[in-house]
Amino acid sequence: MIRVHRKYKVLKHKTTKEMVEEVNRLIQHEYKDKEGFLFQSSGRWQCLGGLVYCEKDSIWVQSMVFIQEENA
């Protein structure tokens, strides 16, 4: 199984409640491709680092990475 980083995303929300809801929604969903011609893959979002508060903009920031695993 080959691990590939496909996408990055930075989430920004005013409250930690909103942030937790979106992070949970992203990490609980698994994406699968079973109809590929050369390989099968599955992937999911994972947190990259910790939650950071930006005092200048008064928002919470969380970085996310999409990890995809491929069977060649």
C-alpha positions as CSV (number, residue, x, y, z in Angstrom):
1,M,0.0,0.0,0.0
2,I,1.4,3.4,-1.0
3,R,0.6,6.5,1.1
4,V,0.2,9.7,-0.9
5,H,-0.6,13.2,0.4
6,R,-3.0,14.6,-2.0
7,K,-4.5,17.8,-0.6
8,Y,-4.0,20.3,2.2
9,K,-6.7,22.5,3.8
10,V,-6.7,25.2,6.5
11,L,-9.9,25.5,8.5
12,K,-10.8,28.8,10.1
13,H,-13.6,29.3,12.6
14,K,-14.6,31.8,15.3
15,T,-15.5,29.2,17.9
16,T,-14.0,25.9,18.9
17,K,-17.4,24.3,18.7
18,E,-17.6,25.1,15.0
19,M,-14.1,23.9,14.5
20,V,-14.7,20.5,16.3
21,E,-17.8,19.9,14.2
22,E,-16.0,20.5,10.9
23,V,-12.9,18.5,11.9
24,N,-15.1,15.6,13.0
25,R,-17.1,15.7,9.8
26,L,-14.0,15.5,7.7
27,I,-12.1,12.8,9.6
28,Q,-15.0,10.5,10.0
29,H,-15.7,10.2,6.3
30,E,-13.6,7.8,4.3
31,Y,-13.3,8.2,0.5
32,K,-13.0,5.1,-1.6
33,D,-12.3,4.5,-5.3
34,K,-13.0,1.0,-6.3
35,E,-13.5,1.6,-10.0
36,G,-9.9,2.7,-10.9
37,F,-8.4,1.0,-13.9
38,L,-4.9,0.6,-12.5
39,F,-5.3,0.8,-8.8
40,Q,-7.8,0.9,-5.9
41,S,-7.5,3.7,-3.3
42,S,-9.0,5.0,-0.2
43,G,-8.3,8.1,1.7
44,R,-9.3,10.4,4.6
45,W,-8.6,13.8,6.1
46,Q,-6.2,13.9,9.1
47,C,-5.2,16.8,11.4
48,L,-1.7,18.2,10.7
49,G,-0.5,19.7,13.9
50,G,-2.6,21.2,16.7
51,L,-5.3,23.8,17.0
52,V,-4.0,27.4,17.0
53,Y,-5.7,30.6,18.1
54,C,-4.9,33.7,16.0
55,E,-5.4,36.7,18.3
56,K,-5.1,39.2,15.4
57,D,-8.1,37.9,13.6
58,S,-9.8,36.3,16.6
59,I,-10.2,32.9,14.9
60,W,-9.2,29.3,15.5
61,V,-7.0,27.7,12.8
62,Q,-6.5,24.0,12.1
63,S,-4.5,22.5,9.2
64,M,-5.6,19.3,7.6
65,V,-4.0,16.9,5.1
66,F,-5.8,14.3,2.9
67,I,-3.9,11.0,3.1
68,Q,-4.7,8.6,0.3
69,E,-3.5,5.0,0.2
70,E,-3.2,3.2,-3.1
71,N,-2.9,-0.5,-4.1
72,A,-0.8,-0.6,-7.2
